[in-house]
Amino acid sequence: MRLSHFRFGASLYALLSITFWGGSFVSTKAVLDKMDPFSLLVVRFGIGALFLLGLVVLFHYPLSIKLAYLPHLLILGILGVFVHQVVQASALLTIQASDAGWLISLSPIFTVLLSLIFLQEKLSIGKVAGISIAVAGVLLITTVGHGRSIGFSLSIGYFLMIASTLNWAVYSVLLKKLAIPMPSLVVTFYMSMIGFIMTLPFFVRNKGLKQLATLESEHWAHLLFLGIFVSAVAYWYWAKALEVMQASQVSVFMYFEPLATLIAAIILLNERFMASSLLGGCLIIFGVMLVQERFRLGKPFK
């Protein structure tokens, strides 16, 4: 009974993280009209780090870390925060927020592929079918929905978005495997600080202060949401969920992120709803569920 209680709590943490991240594409898209991706990320990480530091002090967590775990924190911070967020912010310069939300659903598929390569897990017929269906959904969103033909006419933003999903799969597996013996709140604080420090030189180079001066109240509202809930709380809750459940189990909740993104984009950005995006998104989700073996179509290959 106690284990089920912990699993329910972990599921809630993962669902909240996904909800915040689903809305993050909309807020990022809104602020990119006024700021470049790097300057935006500096402000995000700065706000997130300050918020997390306040929580660390409030809960009386020690900030000291052993030198042996410093490389682990650097790897997680670079991959999960700096690289992941820079690539996503760059992708949103050329694609719609709702499409980005659908494409992020490919992350669990990459998690399975990484497990196949590095953990020698068996590949079933269902997983092969799921990957194929999900790829078909991606092509439907990135080509048919925008009147493009399949080929090199695809926007670079879609490729960047897909690359970010692969990067996130690597991050989630590493976060679970490294299992740094520190409170998840402290780990998240250090990762946010790494992201802030690494992007700060770009903020100076791109004259970020001048960009901040052009922001209106609605842009600051988006930045506060991105800093507190997306950069701080969501990463913290994702780490807490991984403390209880397996990485593949936590990744299942990413199925809900496209829905959160689509709803937020339609309401806040007045993005046009297209049936092809909905159909492509459904194919991606169904394909991901096949890969995660929510449905069984066959036995593993031998």
PECOR-V974435 format. One line per field, one symbol per residue. phi: phi as a letter, one per 40 degrees, with the letter a starting at -180 (. if undefined). burial: # if it has 9 or more other C-alpha atoms within 8 Angstrom, else .. A space follows every 10 residues. Layout:
# PECOR-V974435
phi = ???
burial = ???
This chain:
# PECOR-V974435
phi = .ccccccccc ccdcccdccc ccccccccdc cccbbcdccd cdcdcccccc cccccccccf ccccbcdccc cccccccccc bccccccccc cccbbccccc ccccccdccc ccccccccbf ccbcdccccc cccccccccc ccbdcbgbcc icccccdccc cccccccccc ccccccccfc cbddccdccc cccccccccd dcccccfccc cccccbdccc cccccccccc cbcccccccc cccbbcdccc cdcccccdcc ccccccccbf cccbcccccc cccccccccc ccgcbbbicc cb
burial = .....##.## #.######## ########## ##..###### #########. ###.##.... #.......## .###.##### ########## #####.#### ########## ##.###.... ..######## ########## #####..#.. ...#..#### ########## ######.... ...####### ######..## .###...#.. #...#...## .######### ########## ##.##.##.# ########## ##.###..#. .....##.## ########## ###....... ..
